[in-house]
Amino acid sequence: MVFLHPAFTLLFIFLFFASLLELFQYKKKTPVFTIIAGVVLIILAGFRYYVGADYPAYKNLFVGFSIYTDYSDVFNKAIFKKSAEEIEWIFVLINKIIFDLGMPFYIVTFVMALITISLKLSTIYKFSPLPALSTLFYFMPVFFFEDSGQMRQGVGIAICVYSFRYIVERNLMMFLLCIYLALGFHKTSIVFLPAFWLVKIPMNSQRILWALVICLLLSPLEPYKLFGDMFTSLLPQDVSGGYDAYVNDSQFGGDLEYGITDIVKIFFIITLLIFEKEGSKKIAYFEYMRNLAVFGLCMYYLFRGTRIFAIRLPGVYMFFLTMFVIPSLIYAVEDRVKKVLISGYLLYLSLMYFNFAKSNGEAGNFTPSKYQNILWK
């Protein structure tokens, strides 16, 4: 049996019991749980050393950006002008400033972790009725793939998630500013642009089911290929070019095989369909979060024909499904059902821990013998 490094294991156990305490004993949000988890997560991701699949590539780029990139290239990239720089401009700017100041690469990973984890957890605490459980869902395993791996998309998703407060306030200008900043870290952030209007679509269990069935039936037709011309004409070349690259990607462009993630999504969908009314009655802005989650599921099934689309594009919307909708439903239902749901999902998260440790722990250097951190290296 494979275990993750004790720091990750102890945090998992802490959040596991914090979720139960918050749900059954305190019966309200407890900020200390989220604060402790946030500090630990920032340390584990921010000061990691050769941990995560993309770490070597990011470290090589750190030097490359600073030697071969000029600040004018960054500025041109920021205003969507032609630029020699291919990576998103805010990420490049952070790397170049830190390098020019003579600081080491782990300051980059710390800054990225500080931004993404603080934005995600602050939004979780603000809008989830069970922030400890939501943080546990985030920790296992989103934290490892996004914020200890694909850092750029992790920050892009974090800014989009943070923008949810402006969707609630119906503040379009601040929402658009967030999307612009998110694009400065990762092109896929553009998919969250419709969210401001999606939250207002009237939905119920029957409409949700029909939407998912239709998307599943349309999936073999590869509808994502129809969006290429539209994106080319409506969006900056930098974004539309990224879309075309994903469509034609030879490494990740194959079909996404059915597996455990699909089984889990079925349980998520069943929970949503059965208890959607309870969530709408008892949780503030649940309808907004529900609509974003449903759109993410629709994207997932529509884009199954290309692996990278099915994984990358729905990411920010799926964040609302697992970190907001499911915990909200667990909180909203009656006590007898609450115990059944929390038991089932905590069992799922426990199994996910061992599955992740076995399948990705060794490869990503998250196990006791491989994980290294600058603070105690």
N, C-alpha and C positions, 0 to 999 in steps of 0.2 A: 504494500500500500504506500502510495506516494503522498507526502505532505508538502505544503508550502512552507517557506521560511517562518520561524516562530513569530516574527513581527506580524506577518499577514494572518497567521493562524489565531493569534491572540486577539487581533482586531476583529476577525470573523466571530469568535466566541463572544467578545464584548458586545458587538452589534446584535448578535442573536438574542442574548438575554435582555439587552436594552429594548429591543423590539417588543418582547413579552411584557416587560415592566411598563413601557409606555402605553401599551394597549390595555392591559388588565389591571395594573395597580394604580398608576398615576392618572390614566385615562385622559391625558392631555399632552401637549408637546412639552418636551423637556430639553431645553437648549444645551445643557452640558453634554449630552450624548453626541449631538451633532458637532459641537465645538471640538471635543476630544477626537472624534473620528476625523474631522477636517485637518487638524494639526498633524495627526499621525500620517494621514494619506499624503499631505504635502511633503512631509519629510521622506516618506518611502519612495515617492515618485520624483520629487525634486532633487534629491541628493543621491539617486541611484547611480551605479557605476557599471557600465556595460550590461545593463538589464533592459529587456524589451527587444522585440524583433527589429525595430528601426533604429536602435541606439547607434550602431556603428555608422550608418548612413548619415544620420543627423550630425554626428561628430565630425565627419569628413566635410559635410556642407558648411559647418561652422567656420572652418578655415577658408574654404573656397569662396563663400560669400564675401568675406572680409578682404581677401586679396584681389579677387577679380570683379567685384561689384562696386560701382560708384554710387554715391548718394543721389546723383541725378537719375540713375536707372531706377532707383527706388521711388523717386518722386513721379517719374513717368508712369511707372506701374500703378501708382496710387490713383492717378487720374485717367487710367485706362488708355494711355498712349502707348505707342510701340516702344518696347524696351528689350534690352538684351537679357534681362532677368526673367527666368521662367517660373521661379517659386514666388508665392504670394508675398506681397510687399511688407506687411507689418512683421511677419516672421523673419524676413531678411533683415529688416531694420533693427529688430531686437538683437539678432546675432551680430550684426556689424557694429552696433554701438558697444555691446559687451566686449567684443574682440578688440575694438579700437581703444577701449579703456584698460586693456591688459588683463581682463578677468578670464578665468578658466571656463570651460564648457559647462561645468555643472551649475554655473549661474544661469545659463540658458534654461536648463531643465528645471531649475528651481522657479524661475520667473514664469515659465509656462505652467508648471504645476500650481503655483500660487494663483494665477489668473483663472485657470479652468476649474479647479476644485472649489475655490471660494465662490465663484459665480454659480456653479451647479448646486452646491450645498446651501447657499443662502436662498436660492430659489426653491429648493426642496423644502427648507424650513418654513418659508413663507406660505407655500401653497399646498403642501402635503399635510394631512391630519396626523400622519404617523411618520415623521421625518427619520426616526431611527430605522424603521423597516425600509423606507425608501432608500436610505443610505446603504443598507445592506444589499438591496437589489442592485444599486449602482456599483457597489464594491465587487460583487460577484456576478459576472466577470467584467463589466464594462470598464471599470477602472484600469484593468490590466491591458486591455486591447487599445483603449483610447489614450489614457493619460500616462501610461507607462509604455506606450508603443507609438501609435499614430498621433503624435502630439498636435500637429497642425489641425487635423480634423477635430481632435478633442477640444481645442480652444474654440474653433468655429462653432461646434455644437453648444459649448458652454455659453457663448454670447447669444446664440439663438434662444436657448432655454431662458436666459436672463431676460430677453426681450419680451417674454410672456407677460410680464407686469405691464408693459406698454400696450399689449394687446387688450388686456383687461381694462386699462384706463382709456382705451381707444385713442391713444396718442400716436398717430401715424408717423409724424416726423421723427420721434425718438425711436420708433420701431425700425424705420428705414435706416436711421443712423446705425443701429445695432447690426442690421444686415450688411451694411457697407463695411463695418469693422470686422464682422465675421468673415466676409469675403477676403479681407486682408490676411487671413490665416489659412482658409481653405475654400476652393471654388465650389464645393458641394453645398456650401451654406446657402446658395441661391435657391435651393429647393424649399427653403422655409419662407420665402417671400409670400406665397399665397396664404400663409397661416392667419394673417390679420383678418382675412375675409372668410376663411374656412370655418372659423369658430362660430359664425352666425348662421350656418346652415341648420335648419330644423332636422333633428334626427331622433329616431327611436330604435328599439330592438329590431323591429321588422325591416326598417330601412337599412340598418347596419348589416343585417344578414344578406339582404339583396345586393348591397354594394360589394360585399366580399365575394359572394357567389359569382357575380358578373365579372369582377376582376380576375378571379381564378379561371373562369371560362375563356377570358380574353388573353390570358397569359401565353398560350401557344402561338398567338398571332404576332408576338413580339412588338407590341404597340410602341415601345420606347423608340424604335427606329423612325417613327413618324414625327418625333419631336425635333429631329436634327435640323431641318430647314427652318422651323419656327425659331429655335434658339439662335441660329445663325443670323437671322434677320432682326431679332428683337434684343439680343443681349450683346454686351461687349465681346470682342473676338477672344479675349482672354478666357472668358467663361464658356462661350460656345465651343472653343477649341478644346477645352477640357472635357466637355460632353462628348465630342466626337472621338477623343482619345479613349474614353471609357467604352464607347460602343464598339470600337475596333480593337480593343485590347486583346492581344493574342494569348497572354498568360492567364488573365482572369475572366475572359469573355465567355467561357463555357457555361452550360446550364448549371444551376445550383441544385445539387442532389438533395433529395428528401432525407431528413434525419431527425435527430433529437430536438433541434430548434423548432421544427414544424410541429412536433408533438406538444411542446411547451406552448407554442402559439395557439394551438387548438384549445388548451386549457384556459389560456388568457381570454380567448374569444368567448368560450362558454361562460366563464365568470362574468364577462361584460354583458353578454346577452341576457343572462338570467337576472342580474342584480342592477342593471342600468338605472331602473326607476328609483331604487333606494339611494344610489349615488347622486342622482339629479335632485332629489328632495333634501338631502342632508349636507352635501358638500358644496361650498361656495365655488362657483365657476367650474363645476364638474363637467357641465355640457361643453365648455371650451376645451378642456383637457381631453374629453371623450372624442370630440370631433378630430382633434389632431392625432390621437391614437388610431382612430379608424382610418384616417387618410394614410398613416404610416403603414398599416396593414394592407391597404389597397395597393400602395406602391410596391410593397414587398411581393405581392402575388403578381402584379402586372409585370414586374421587372425580373421575374425568376429566370427568364431566358438568358440573362447575362449575370454571372456571379457577382461581379464587382458592383453592378447597379443594385442588386437585391441586398447587398451587405452595406454599401456605403450610403446610398441616397436616402433610404428611409430612416437612417440612424437617429436624427434629431426628433422625428415624430415618434419613433419607437421608445425614445426616452420618456415621453409623456405616458405611454402605455404602461411601462414597467415601474417607473418611479413615481407616478402620480395616480393613474387610474386604478391599478390593482390595489395599492395601499388604501386608497379612498374607499373602494368597495368593501374591503375588509373592515374598515372602520364603520361604514354605514349600515351594515347588515345587523340583524338581531344576534344576541350573544351566542346562541346555539350554533348558528351558521358561522359566526365569527370564529369560533373555536375550530370548526372543521377547516375553514379556509386558511387560517394562520398555520394550522398544523400541516396542511398539504403544501403550502408554499415554503414554509421553513424546511420541510423535508426536501423539497425540490432544491432549495438553495444549498443545503448540506450536501446533496448528491452532486450539485454543480461544483462545489468546492473540490471534491475528490476527482471528478471528471476533468476539471480544469488542471488540477495539479498533475494528473497523469498524462494528459494530452498536450498541455502547453507549458506546464511548470518548468520542466527540464529545458525545453527548447528556448523559453524566454528568460531563463536564469532566475526564476522566482523560488527555487527550492533551497533548503538549508545549505547545501554544499556549494551553490552557485551564486546566490544573491549577495551583492556587495553594495555598500553604502559609503559615501565619502566621509560621513560623520564618524564611522567606526571602522573604516577599512584599515 
